[in-house]
Every structure is written in structure tokens, then in C-alpha cells.
């Protein structure tokens, strides 16, 4: 089984120097990674229970509650009482970087604009020590109730959930939030697996354009909802510049008060954002956005941190 030929061609254009090595990560069985949830337990108690269950968790050096384990441990984790009680949450390491980059503080008003299934919302609430207000948005019925269950199980006390389209939130809640996370719907290319046809069956060049249109509208809504001086984090798990730098570039052109904030992430597998793609040139500050490269531990990701001056 092979990844779509058009995807491979585009990927080689995006990462011409090391495309083969990076494409090889789609064949690998990655570690299972997870977080201990400090809203429900402490690190030592959870580690003791994990060892008793037959899991040998290895700490991730850049976040005290993040761990990895052999892929075969996934079933043990998902059937454990720790998982069922919300004491741990299985989540990609790349995904954990988004709340860390957003850096929400206790007492702030925070928006997670496209939140399901809730992993980042859970982590945001933990970083806020369950103090402040967290507004969580998801339009889809099934995804909304999965999100609700995950937040309840994880002990989140500060969340207000809204089943609504994120594209309308900016108009309903102008300049309301100190921090906004927009982990935008995308082509989810970073989650492709060569052994799983369903992971990329829907992918096409047309899908990239469709997702890009949605991302532009969600970004506009996120910006409207942000207080002056607030922080917006835009993220996707796509490699496509049309879904990443191009979305941020258009936002910068439309909103002169919007500025890119340089980030310093605690990982080595990163590249600076593109300042040009094919026949388009982007704002030079896009070089301060970051691309997470896929490895045997991490999925690909894109992060852009913005502020409204």
C-alpha cells in the first residue's frame, strides 16, 4: 500500500532535501504518547499504577507530565482505570506543544475554537490550574458529546461548551479572549499511515483548497474574538503551505495590528516557516512560525503564534 502519488510529489516539493527520510516515518509504528492529568492525579501515583499495569513509561524531557511507551502498550493504556478515570490522556507529543506555546495563565479568559476531541482543552485547563474561564467550541453533534465527556472525565471545572460553528464566534464575542487556540480542521496529512488506507483515502488536491477556505474563515473569526494585546495560536497537522503559512499571511495582510510572535519550542525536529511557496511570497515574519518534522515519536505539525497589538 502506498501514499497518494500527488501527496508524495507535493511533499518532495515541500521538503526537497530530506523527503525520503521524512516519508519513511509514515511506515513506522510510532510510540504511544500520553499525558498524566494533574487535575485528577499526581505524577508519582500515576506512574506507580502504570508500572503495575505492565507499562514502562519513558519521560519526555520537555514536559513533566508527558510520557511515551512502546506501541504495544496502547491497548493496556486504553483499557486501564487510569484512562477510564481521566487520570491519563493519550495524545501526540506534537499536539501537546500547542497549549505550551499558547501559555495560558490562571485567571485568564481562553477560547479553544475547534476543540474536539478535547485533548488540548484538557491541557489548557491543567496549565490554568482550573482557574479562569475556558470557552470550548465544536459544531458537530457526535464530536461535541465526545468532547463534553472527555472534559468531564478529565476534571475540567472552568469550561463552558458551545455547540456552534466557530466561523461565527468572532462576531458573537468580539475582543473577549486573552488567548485563543485555533487548531484548525485540515487535511490531517501528519496522521497518514501507509498501512492504513482509511487514513488518507479522502485526500486530494481539491481537499487542500476546501480546507484552506475553511481555515481562512476560522482565522478571521479567531482574530475578531481576541482582545487587543491577546495571544492567538494557529495550528494544523498538515504539511501544505496553503493550509499553514498562506492562511497566516492573509490574516496579516487583512489585520495590520496582527503580528507574528517568535517561538522557542523545546524540540529539535523543527524548521522555520516558509516565506515563499511556488509563485507566492509571504510576509517575512512567517519565518518565525514553526514546522514540526515527523519522527518515530512525533507527528508533523505547524504552529504560528500571533498577537494583536
Helices and strands as residue ranges (DSSP letters): H 5-14, H 19-24, E 32-36, H 43-52, E 58-59, E 66-69, G 71-73, H 74-78, H 81-84, E 88-90, H 93-102, E 109-112, H 119-127, E 133-137, H 141-153, E 159-162, G 166-168, H 169-172, E 177-183, G 189-191, G 197-199, H 205-225, E 226-236, G 241-243, H 245-254, E 258-260, E 270-272, E 276-277, E 280-281, G 284-288, E 290-292, E 301-308
